[in-house]
Amino acid sequence: GQGHKTLIGVILVGALVAAAAAGAYGWYQERQERAAQTLFVKAQAALVAVKQGAPVNPEEAKKVYAEIADGYPGTVSAEESLIRLGNLQYDGGKTVEAIATFGRYLTTYPRGRFRVMAGVGKAYAEEAAGNLPAAEKTLSDLLPTVADDPLAGEAYSSLAHVYEVMKKPEEALRVYGQIAERFAQTHW
């Protein structure tokens, strides 16, 4: 009857609206990614000497990476920018800033493609800052979430190292045992 035709019409209109919204969102995300990538190239250019001996500008790169992370959340470029920003901060001796940046990555992108790099980077910065218990916690929290990641061995190895520095040889040996067990067929 008429009610059935009206219901079908409403369903069709709803499907068209949903399809249009999905298309608009995809277009918007693609535009965001392109804009973020343009800035990403600018940041990378600040780190490359134009000619032998020419200065590089890590401060400019840090500024642009932060701009990408803040202005284009959810993009691949924003994820990678946080990792690169944290690395530049760490390399520049800014361990407190690096800890915050890597921590931001871990909370913003808990399933992100660079979560092992962020966790290990944060732990390295915490160790450099003299906070071994924080490094231990960062790596212990990270490991259960990254078991299948190709870089998981690095996280295990870092945790074993932290235990060694903390003078916890039994814990270090336990983790080294896990490395031997889990990564028997790899270079780890």
N, C-alpha and C positions, 0 to 999 in steps of 0.2 A: 503494500500500500504506500500511501503518501509518506507516512512516518519513516518507512524503510528507505525511500528515496532521499528524504531529508538527511537521515543518518549517514547514508553513503556520501552525500554531498558534503556534509560536515567533515567526514573522514578524509575525503579527497582534498578539501581546502586545507585541512590541518597538515596533511602530508606535503602539500605544496609549500606551505609556510615553513615547515620544518626543513625541507630540502633547500629553500632559499636561505634560511638562517645558517644552515651548515655550510653552504657555498660562500656566504658572506664572511663567516668566521674563518674558513680556510683561506680566502683571499686576504683577509686582515692579517692572519698569522704569517702568510707568505710575504706580505709587505713589511711586517715587523722584522722578519728574519733578514730580508734584503737590506733594510736600513741598518740593522745591527751589524751585518757583515761589512757594510761600507765603513762603519766606524772601526770595526775590528781590523781592517786593512790599515787604517790610519794608525792604530795603536802599534801594530806590527812594524810599520814603517818607522816609527819613532825609535825602534830598537835596532834598526839596521843602519850601519855606517854607509853613507852614500859613496864615499871613497876611503881608501886606506887611511886610518888615523882620524877620520872625521868623528865628531862626538855623536854618541847615541843619547837618547833622552828618556830614561826609564820613568822619570816623573810624569812626563807627558803621556807615556803609555799607561801608567797607573791611573791617571785621571780619566783617560778614555775607556779603559777596562771598567772602571767604576761606573762611568756614565752608561755603558752598555748594560751592565748588571742591573742598574737602577731603572733604566728607561725601557728595557726590552725583556722583562722577566718572562721566563717560559721558553725563550728561544735557545737554540743550540749555542749561539754566540754568547748569550748571557751566561750559560753554564761554563763554557770554556773560559770566558773572561774572568770569572771568579777564581778559577784555578790559576790562570796566568797572573792575576793580581796578587793572589796569595804567594805564589812563587817569587814574584818580584819583591814583595814585602820581606819574605824570609831571606832572600839573597841579599837584600839591603840591610839586614840586621834588625828589621822592625818586627820582632817576634810577636809582640802583643797584637799588632795589626794583622799579621798573618794568621794567628790563632782565630781572631774574630772573622776574618774572611773565609777561611776554610770551614769554620763552624757555621757560618751563614750558608755556605754551600750545602753542608750536611742537613741543615734544617729546611732549607728551601727546596732542595732536590734529594729527598731521602732515597729515592730509587734512581737517581741520576746516573748517567753513563760514566761520570768521573768520581763517583763516591769513594772508591778505594784511594785514588790520588788525593782527594780532599782529606780523608781520614788519616792517611799516612803523613801528608803535609802538616796537618794540625798536630799530630803526635810529634813530628820532628821539631816543630816550633815550640811545643810545650816542653820538650826535652831541652832545647836550646835555652829556654827561659828558666830552666832549673826546676820545672814542675813534673817530675817523673810520675807521681801518682796520677796526674791528669793525663799524661801520655798513655799510661797503662789503661786507664778507663776508656779513653778514646778508642784505642785499638781493641780492647776487650768488647766494647759495644759494637764496633764495626764488624768484627769477624763473623758473627752469626748471620749477618745480612749479605755477605759477599762470597759465600762459599764457592759459587760457580763462576766468579769473576776471574778472568785470566791473570789479574794482578793480585789475587788473594795471597799468593806466596810471599809477596813483598810485605803485606800487612802482618802475616805470621812471623816473618823474619824480623820485622821491626819490633814486634811484641817480645820476641825472644831476646833481642838486644836490650830492650828496656829492662827486662828482668835481670839480665846480666849486670847492667849498670846499677840496678837497685840492690845488688848482692843477694839475689834470689835464684841461686843456681838450680834448685829443684824445679822451680817454675820454668826457667829457661829450658832445661832439659825436656820437660813435658811438652813445651811448644815445639822444640826441635824434633821431638818424636812425632808430633802431629804433622809437621812438614814432611818428614820422611814417609809417613803413612799416606798422606793425602796427595803428595806430589811425587810419588815413586817413579812415575814414567816421564818426569819432566826434569828440567835443569835445576829446579828447586830442590 
